[in-house]
Amino acid sequence: MASGRRPEHTAPPEIFYSDEEARKYTSNSRIMAVQQELSERALELLALPEDEPCLLLDLGCGSGLSGEVLTESGHMWVGLDISPAMLSVAQDREEEGDLLLGDMGNGMPFRAGSFDGAISISALQWLCNADSKEHHPPRRLFKFFTTLYAVLRRGSRAVFQLYPENDKQLELITGQSMRAGFTGGLVVDFPNSTKAKKMYLCLFAGGTTQSLPRPLGVEQTQTRKERLWGKPPKKSREWVLAKKERNRRQGKDVRPDSKYTGRMRKGAF
């Protein structure tokens, strides 16, 4: 996205998302489809217990498109947004979540341990802008992440789909989140695709050690490479079996195949 076209460079969010822009945003079928897809992926990355309703926080909830996905999945949610126009559209749409007008950079006004998880779609990068003299992006990000950590249940996750402007901005965001106590990192879906590539900051709020989820599109890329070259990766079980079969056809003495064929051996002491 070109820098001149980024919404956060146009005006502060509460001004950019005017009544006209809010309704246009919610009536655009392409935007709605993309928002739904991003929200479904963020919900998947939360790794919530199956068949168990949870209370979730939707940060930068806008007109409630992402909250609609949470509702359809059987969860309760609270939405926070800085734009009165967007929240007004959410009310008109009769979204089932509780809606709250507020600035993420001022912190989370909830009791400790209130939520089982949090999602945010295309909102976090707005905190990197200084829209007034009082706004100091590193301080606002730290305030946001420290208070978010406090309102999340220990062991839960927060997933942010975001569009960082550059590596420096991404480092600022991730650095402040880790400084606030979160662990985790980036999950980049379809990293080799210009159009399909999506970035998610997946954060863990304490509890037991967790591993980052696998990104989408990585296995597909490897499969395509294998298909193009017409052979499996070198040293894999398939590669070893194919090599042994070639040697058999050449009349060479080859050991019989077994369940240990192609298995990596431990190094010698």
MOSUL-V431712 format. One record per residue. N is the residue number from 0. SS is DSSP state (H for helix, E for strand, C for the rest). PSI is psi in whole degrees, 0 to 359 (NA if undefined). Layout:
n,ss,psi
N,SS,PSI
N,SS,PSI
This chain:
n,ss,psi
0,C,126
1,C,145
2,H,325
3,H,343
4,H,355
5,C,129
6,H,322
7,H,347
8,H,350
9,C,313
10,C,163
11,C,153
12,H,322
13,H,340
14,H,317
15,H,315
16,C,73
17,C,179
18,H,315
19,H,314
20,H,322
21,H,316
22,H,325
23,H,319
24,H,322
25,H,344
26,H,357
27,C,114
28,H,326
29,H,315
30,H,319
31,H,320
32,H,318
33,H,316
34,H,319
35,H,317
36,H,316
37,H,320
38,H,320
39,H,320
40,H,318
41,H,319
42,H,320
43,H,318
44,H,340
45,H,336
46,C,52
47,C,157
48,C,141
49,C,144
50,C,34
51,C,111
52,C,136
53,C,159
54,E,117
55,E,156
56,E,126
57,E,107
58,E,122
59,C,48
60,C,340
61,C,228
62,C,6
63,C,13
64,H,317
65,H,324
66,H,330
67,H,322
68,H,320
69,H,318
70,H,315
71,H,337
72,C,3
73,C,15
74,C,157
75,E,152
76,E,156
77,E,129
78,E,135
79,E,131
80,E,152
81,C,349
82,C,113
83,H,325
84,H,318
85,H,318
86,H,328
87,H,320
88,H,320
89,H,320
90,H,319
91,H,328
92,C,356
93,C,47
94,C,149
95,C,348
96,C,162
97,E,132
98,E,138
99,E,130
100,E,124
101,C,164
102,C,120
103,H,325
104,H,347
105,H,358
106,C,171
107,C,120
108,C,52
109,C,164
110,C,154
111,C,139
112,C,24
113,C,331
114,E,148
115,E,359
116,E,170
117,E,145
118,E,159
119,E,128
120,E,116
121,C,34
122,C,329
123,H,325
124,H,341
125,H,332
126,H,349
127,H,356
128,C,141
129,C,99
130,C,355
131,C,172
132,C,332
133,C,345
134,C,122
135,C,100
136,H,311
137,H,320
138,H,319
139,H,320
140,H,318
141,H,318
142,H,316
143,H,310
144,H,322
145,H,319
146,H,327
147,H,316
148,H,321
149,H,323
150,H,354
151,E,145
152,E,141
153,E,133
154,E,355
155,E,179
156,E,156
157,E,130
158,E,124
159,E,118
160,E,128
161,E,162
162,C,79
163,C,143
164,C,326
165,C,178
166,H,324
167,H,318
168,H,320
169,H,320
170,H,322
171,H,314
172,H,308
173,H,322
174,H,317
175,H,328
176,H,318
177,H,324
178,H,330
179,C,353
180,C,350
181,C,154
182,E,178
183,E,211
184,E,198
185,E,140
186,E,115
187,E,109
188,E,141
189,C,58
190,C,338
191,C,8
192,C,127
193,C,319
194,C,320
195,C,348
196,C,128
197,E,143
198,E,131
199,E,130
200,E,112
201,E,111
202,E,142
203,E,130
204,E,75
205,C,204
206,C,202
207,C,159
208,C,132
209,C,153
210,C,147
211,C,140
212,C,157
213,C,136
214,C,155
215,C,152
216,C,351
217,H,313
218,H,322
219,H,322
220,H,318
221,H,319
222,H,319
223,H,320
224,H,317
225,H,321
226,H,321
227,H,319
228,H,342
229,C,19
230,C,152
231,C,165
232,C,144
233,C,140
234,C,359
235,C,167
236,H,318
237,H,321
238,H,317
239,H,316
240,H,319
241,H,320
242,H,319
243,H,321
244,H,321
245,H,318
246,H,323
247,H,317
248,H,335
249,C,3
250,C,14
251,C,157
252,C,114
253,C,136
254,C,148
255,C,151
256,C,149
257,C,180
258,C,346
259,C,353
260,C,127
261,C,0
262,C,138
263,C,134
264,C,147
265,C,147
266,C,152
267,C,153
268,C,NA
